[in-house]
Amino acid sequence: MSSLNALDKVIIRLLKVTIIVSTFLILVNALDRFGFSGQLG
């Protein structure tokens, strides 16, 4: 059962990372549409 628990923690961590990355990409795309990324570089 302990191995399952560790696996659950890894999966939860991966889910959090995936959510953060996808949110970041959505924000970058939104900024792209407004043209802010051109000013940043």
C-alpha distances in whole Angstrom, upper triangle without the diagonal:
4,5,5,6,9,10,11,13,14,15,17,19,20,21,23,25,26,27,29,30,31,33,35,36,37,39,41,42,43,45,46,48,50,51,49,48,51,52,49,50
4,5,5,6,9,10,11,13,14,15,17,19,20,21,23,24,26,27,29,30,32,33,35,36,38,39,41,42,44,45,47,48,49,48,46,49,50,47,48
4,5,5,6,9,10,11,12,14,15,17,18,20,21,22,24,26,27,28,30,32,33,35,36,37,39,41,42,43,45,47,48,46,44,47,49,45,46
4,5,5,6,9,10,10,12,14,15,16,18,20,21,22,24,25,27,28,30,31,33,34,36,37,39,40,41,43,45,46,45,43,46,48,44,45
4,5,5,6,9,10,11,12,14,15,17,19,20,21,23,24,26,27,29,30,32,33,35,36,38,39,41,42,44,45,43,42,45,46,43,44
4,5,5,6,9,10,11,12,14,15,17,18,20,21,23,24,26,27,29,30,32,33,35,36,38,39,41,42,43,42,40,43,44,41,41
4,5,5,6,9,10,11,12,14,15,16,18,20,21,22,24,26,27,28,30,31,33,34,36,37,39,41,42,40,38,42,43,40,40
4,5,5,6,9,10,10,12,14,15,16,18,20,21,22,24,26,27,29,30,31,33,35,36,37,39,40,39,37,41,42,39,40
4,5,5,6,9,10,11,12,14,15,17,18,20,21,23,24,26,27,29,30,32,33,34,36,38,39,37,35,39,40,37,38
4,5,5,6,9,10,11,12,14,15,16,18,20,21,22,24,26,27,28,30,31,33,35,36,37,35,34,37,38,35,35
4,5,5,6,9,10,10,12,14,15,16,18,20,21,22,24,26,27,28,30,31,33,35,36,34,33,36,37,34,35
4,5,5,6,9,10,11,12,14,15,16,18,20,21,23,24,26,27,29,30,32,33,34,33,32,35,36,33,34
4,5,5,6,9,10,11,12,14,15,17,18,20,21,23,24,26,27,28,31,32,33,31,29,33,34,31,32
4,5,5,6,9,10,10,12,14,15,16,18,20,21,22,24,26,27,29,30,31,30,28,31,32,29,30
4,5,5,6,9,10,10,12,14,15,16,18,20,21,22,24,25,27,29,30,29,27,31,32,29,30
4,5,5,6,9,10,11,12,14,15,17,18,20,21,23,24,26,27,28,27,26,29,30,27,28
4,5,5,6,9,10,10,12,14,15,16,18,20,21,22,24,26,27,25,23,27,28,25,26
4,5,5,6,8,10,10,12,14,15,16,18,20,21,23,25,25,24,23,26,27,25,25
4,6,5,6,8,10,11,12,14,15,16,18,20,21,23,24,23,22,25,27,24,25
4,6,5,6,9,10,11,12,14,15,16,18,20,21,22,21,19,23,24,21,23
4,5,5,6,9,10,10,12,14,15,16,19,20,21,19,18,21,22,20,20
4,5,5,6,9,10,10,12,14,15,17,19,20,19,17,21,23,20,21
4,5,5,6,9,10,11,12,14,16,17,18,17,16,20,21,19,21
4,5,5,6,9,10,11,12,14,16,16,15,13,17,18,16,17
4,5,5,6,9,10,10,12,14,15,14,13,16,18,16,17
4,5,5,6,9,10,11,13,14,14,13,17,18,17,18
4,5,5,6,8,10,11,12,11,11,14,16,14,16
4,5,5,6,9,10,10,9,8,11,13,11,13
4,5,5,6,9,10,10,9,12,14,14,15
4,5,5,7,9,9,10,13,14,14,16
4,5,5,6,5,6,9,10,10,12
4,5,5,6,6,8,10,11,11
4,5,8,9,10,13,14,15
4,6,8,9,11,12,14
4,6,6,7,9,11
4,5,5,7,9
4,5,5,6
4,6,5
4,6
4
